Amino acid sequence: MIVFIFFVTIWYASLFSQTFFQHRYAAHGAFTMSKGWERFFFILAYITQGSSYMSPRTYAIMHRLHHAYTDTDKDPHSPSFSPNVFAMMWRTRRYYQDIFHGRIEVESRFTKNVPEWASFDRFANGRFSRHLWVAIYVVFFLLFAHSAWLYLLLPVIIIMGAFHGAVINWFAHKYGYINFKLKNTSMNLFFVDVLMLGESYHNNHHKYPSSANFGKRWFEIDPVYPVIWFLDRIHVIRIARQEIVSPAAG
C-alpha cells in the first residue's frame, strides 16, 4: 500500500508541475508570474519530477514545435512517424537532448519569452542528479515493496514525465472525440479527465493553446484550472482577464 500511495503521489505531483509550469506557463504563456515565483516553480518541478525533470526552456521550445508542425515530420512527438509508442518516446528524447544541448538551430519565434535558469537546468539534467533520484527510488522500493509485481511501477516512476507525455502525444492523436475540426489529428481522450489533470483535452488545447482552462464543454472538468484561478486571486500569477472564469461556472 505504501508503494502504491508513493506511485500515485508522484504521478499527480509530477503531472501537476508539468501541466502548470512547463506546459501552460513556459510553452504557452497562459499566465505570467514574477521572477521569484518562477524560480520557486523551477524548484518545485525538480522536486516533484525527480529523475524525469524536464528543462522548462527546452520543454517549451519542443512543445511549440509540436504545435507549429503537428503531424508532420518536423513534429518532435507525432505518432504518425513512429511505429509504436516507445519509438515515439525515443524520438522525443532525441529532440529534447538536441535542443537542450544546442545541437539544432531553433528559430527565434520558438524561444521568445521562455523561462531560463541555465545553471539550475544543467544541474537538474545532469547525470549525478538523475542517478541520485533513481537511487532514492530504488532504496524506497527495497524498503517498502514487499511484492515482486510492485517493481513494475519503478521504471514508470523513473521516466514519469516522459510517460505522461507519451500517454497524450500517442493516444490523444489516435483515439477519442473531437470538439473542433482542425487540420491535425488531436482528440480529447477522456470525457472527464481526472487521470491526466486536463491534459487529455488535447483537441481543445490545439484549438486554444494559450487558454488556462483546457476544458471547454460543461462536463470537461480541468482539475488544474481551479488552482490557476486561486493562484491568480492571491496574486501569485496573472492570467489574461478574459480567461478568468469562476471554476464553478467552468
C-alpha positions as CSV (number, residue, x, y, z in Angstrom):
1,M,0.0,0.0,0.0
2,I,2.8,2.4,0.8
3,V,4.4,1.9,-2.6
4,F,1.1,2.4,-4.4
5,I,0.5,5.6,-2.5
6,F,4.0,6.7,-3.3
7,F,3.4,6.0,-7.0
8,V,0.1,7.9,-7.1
9,T,1.6,10.8,-5.3
10,I,4.5,11.1,-7.8
11,W,2.0,10.6,-10.7
12,Y,0.0,13.6,-9.7
13,A,2.7,15.8,-8.3
14,S,4.9,15.4,-11.4
15,L,1.9,15.8,-13.7
16,F,0.8,19.0,-12.0
17,S,4.2,20.6,-12.3
18,Q,4.4,19.6,-16.0
19,T,1.0,20.9,-17.0
20,F,1.1,24.0,-14.8
21,F,4.7,25.2,-15.2
22,Q,6.3,23.6,-18.2
23,H,3.2,23.4,-20.4
24,R,0.7,26.2,-19.6
25,Y,3.3,28.7,-18.4
26,A,6.6,28.0,-20.2
27,A,5.3,26.8,-23.5
28,H,2.1,28.9,-23.9
29,G,2.3,31.8,-21.6
30,A,-1.2,31.2,-20.3
31,F,-0.3,33.3,-17.3
32,T,2.6,35.4,-16.0
33,M,4.5,35.4,-12.7
34,S,7.3,37.2,-11.1
35,K,10.9,36.0,-11.4
36,G,10.9,34.9,-7.8
37,W,7.8,32.7,-8.2
38,E,9.3,31.4,-11.5
39,R,12.3,30.2,-9.6
40,F,10.1,28.7,-7.0
41,F,8.2,26.7,-9.6
42,F,11.5,25.6,-11.2
43,I,12.5,24.1,-7.9
44,L,9.0,22.6,-7.3
45,A,9.1,21.0,-10.8
46,Y,12.5,19.5,-9.9
47,I,11.4,18.1,-6.6
48,T,8.2,16.6,-8.0
49,Q,9.6,15.3,-11.3
50,G,12.9,14.0,-9.9
51,S,14.7,11.8,-12.4
52,S,12.4,12.8,-15.2
53,Y,12.7,16.5,-14.7
54,M,12.5,18.5,-17.9
55,S,14.0,21.9,-18.5
56,P,11.1,24.3,-18.8
57,R,13.0,26.2,-21.6
58,T,13.6,23.0,-23.6
59,Y,10.1,21.7,-23.0
60,A,8.6,25.0,-24.1
61,I,10.6,25.0,-27.3
62,M,9.9,21.4,-28.1
63,H,6.2,21.8,-27.4
64,R,5.9,24.9,-29.6
65,L,7.5,22.9,-32.4
66,H,4.8,20.3,-31.8
67,H,2.1,22.9,-32.3
68,A,3.7,24.6,-35.3
69,Y,4.4,21.3,-37.1
70,T,1.7,18.9,-35.8
71,D,1.6,15.6,-37.6
72,T,4.5,16.5,-39.9
73,D,8.0,15.1,-40.0
74,K,9.1,18.2,-38.0
75,D,6.8,17.3,-35.1
76,P,9.0,16.1,-32.2
77,H,6.4,13.7,-31.0
78,S,3.9,12.6,-33.6
79,P,2.6,9.0,-33.7
80,S,2.4,9.4,-37.5
81,F,6.2,9.0,-37.7
82,S,6.9,6.3,-35.2
83,P,5.9,2.6,-35.4
84,N,5.0,2.4,-31.7
85,V,4.7,4.5,-28.5
86,F,8.2,3.5,-27.4
87,A,9.8,4.6,-30.7
88,M,7.9,7.9,-30.3
89,M,9.3,8.3,-26.8
90,W,12.8,7.7,-28.0
91,R,12.4,10.2,-30.9
92,T,11.1,12.8,-28.4
93,R,14.1,12.2,-26.2
94,R,16.5,12.8,-29.1
95,Y,14.7,16.1,-29.9
96,Y,14.8,17.1,-26.2
97,Q,18.6,16.4,-25.9
98,D,19.4,18.1,-29.2
99,I,17.5,21.3,-28.1
100,F,18.9,21.2,-24.6
101,H,22.5,20.9,-25.8
102,G,22.1,23.3,-28.6
103,R,22.8,20.8,-31.3
104,I,20.0,22.0,-33.6
105,E,19.2,25.6,-34.6
106,V,15.8,26.8,-33.4
107,E,14.0,29.8,-34.9
108,S,13.7,32.8,-32.6
109,R,9.9,32.6,-32.7
110,F,10.1,29.4,-30.6
111,T,12.4,30.8,-28.0
112,K,10.5,34.0,-27.2
113,N,9.8,34.6,-23.5
114,V,10.7,31.1,-22.4
115,P,11.8,30.8,-18.8
116,E,15.5,30.3,-18.3
117,W,17.7,29.2,-15.4
118,A,20.7,27.8,-17.2
119,S,22.8,26.8,-14.2
120,F,19.9,25.1,-12.4
121,D,18.9,23.2,-15.6
122,R,22.4,22.0,-16.1
123,F,22.4,20.5,-12.6
124,A,18.9,19.1,-12.8
125,N,19.5,17.5,-16.1
126,G,22.9,16.2,-15.2
127,R,23.8,12.5,-14.7
128,F,24.5,13.0,-11.0
129,S,21.1,14.4,-10.3
130,R,19.2,11.8,-12.3
131,H,21.2,8.9,-10.9
132,L,20.7,10.3,-7.3
133,W,16.9,10.3,-7.8
134,V,17.0,6.8,-9.3
135,A,18.9,5.6,-6.3
136,I,16.4,7.2,-3.9
137,Y,13.5,5.5,-5.7
138,V,15.3,2.1,-5.7
139,V,16.0,2.4,-2.0
140,F,12.4,3.2,-1.3
141,F,11.2,0.2,-3.2
142,L,13.7,-2.1,-1.5
143,L,12.4,-0.9,1.9
144,F,8.7,-1.0,1.1
145,A,7.9,-3.1,-1.9
146,H,7.0,-6.5,-0.4
147,S,5.6,-7.9,-3.6
148,A,7.6,-8.5,-6.8
149,W,4.9,-7.1,-9.0
150,L,5.3,-3.7,-7.4
151,Y,8.7,-3.3,-9.0
152,L,6.8,-2.9,-12.3
153,L,6.0,0.6,-11.1
154,L,9.6,1.5,-10.6
155,P,10.6,2.2,-14.3
156,V,7.4,4.2,-14.7
157,I,8.4,6.4,-11.8
158,I,11.9,6.9,-13.2
159,I,10.6,8.1,-16.6
160,M,7.3,9.6,-15.2
161,G,7.5,12.8,-17.2
162,A,8.1,11.0,-20.5
163,F,5.4,8.5,-19.7
164,H,2.9,11.3,-19.1
165,G,3.8,12.9,-22.4
166,A,3.6,9.6,-24.3
167,V,0.0,9.0,-23.0
168,I,-1.2,12.2,-24.5
169,N,1.0,12.5,-27.6
170,W,0.4,9.0,-28.7
171,F,-3.2,8.1,-27.6
172,A,-4.8,11.6,-27.9
173,H,-3.7,11.6,-31.5
174,K,-5.3,8.2,-32.2
175,Y,-8.3,7.8,-30.0
176,G,-11.1,10.0,-28.5
177,Y,-13.7,12.5,-29.6
178,I,-13.5,15.9,-31.3
179,N,-15.0,19.2,-30.3
180,F,-13.2,21.3,-33.0
181,K,-12.4,20.3,-36.6
182,L,-8.7,21.1,-37.0
183,K,-6.1,20.3,-39.6
184,N,-4.5,17.8,-37.3
185,T,-5.3,14.5,-35.5
186,S,-5.6,15.9,-32.0
187,M,-8.5,14.4,-30.0
188,N,-9.9,14.6,-26.5
189,L,-9.0,11.3,-24.8
190,F,-11.4,11.4,-21.8
191,F,-14.8,13.0,-21.2
192,V,-13.8,13.8,-17.6
193,D,-10.1,14.0,-17.2
194,V,-9.1,13.3,-13.6
195,L,-6.3,10.9,-14.6
196,M,-4.3,13.4,-16.7
197,L,-5.3,16.7,-14.9
198,G,-6.9,18.2,-18.0
199,E,-4.0,17.3,-20.4
200,S,-6.2,14.8,-22.3
201,Y,-8.4,17.6,-23.6
202,H,-5.9,17.7,-26.5
203,N,-8.3,18.7,-29.3
204,N,-9.5,21.7,-27.1
205,H,-5.9,22.6,-26.4
206,H,-4.8,22.6,-30.1
207,K,-7.8,24.9,-30.8
208,Y,-7.0,27.3,-27.9
209,P,-3.3,26.6,-27.0
210,S,-2.9,29.6,-24.7
211,S,-6.1,29.0,-22.7
212,A,-5.5,28.5,-19.0
213,N,-8.6,26.2,-18.9
214,F,-8.3,23.1,-21.1
215,G,-11.9,22.1,-20.6
216,K,-14.4,23.6,-23.0
217,R,-17.7,21.7,-22.5
218,W,-19.7,21.6,-19.3
219,F,-18.6,18.1,-18.5
220,E,-14.9,18.6,-19.3
221,I,-13.5,19.2,-15.9
222,D,-10.0,20.5,-15.8
223,P,-8.7,19.9,-12.3
224,V,-5.8,22.3,-12.6
225,Y,-7.8,25.3,-13.6
226,P,-9.3,26.0,-10.1
227,V,-5.7,26.0,-8.8
228,I,-4.7,28.5,-11.5
229,W,-7.8,30.6,-10.7
230,F,-6.9,30.6,-7.0
231,L,-3.3,31.5,-7.6
232,D,-4.4,34.4,-9.7
233,R,-6.8,35.5,-7.0
234,I,-4.0,35.6,-4.4
235,H,-1.7,37.4,-7.0
236,V,0.9,34.6,-7.3
237,I,0.3,34.5,-11.1
238,R,-1.7,36.7,-13.5
239,I,-3.8,35.2,-16.3
240,A,-5.5,37.2,-19.0
241,R,-8.6,38.9,-17.6
242,Q,-10.8,37.3,-20.4
243,E,-9.6,33.9,-19.2
244,I,-10.7,34.3,-15.6
245,V,-13.9,32.4,-15.1
246,S,-15.1,31.1,-11.8
247,P,-14.3,27.4,-11.6
248,A,-17.9,26.7,-10.6
249,A,-19.0,28.2,-13.8
250,G,-16.4,26.5,-15.9
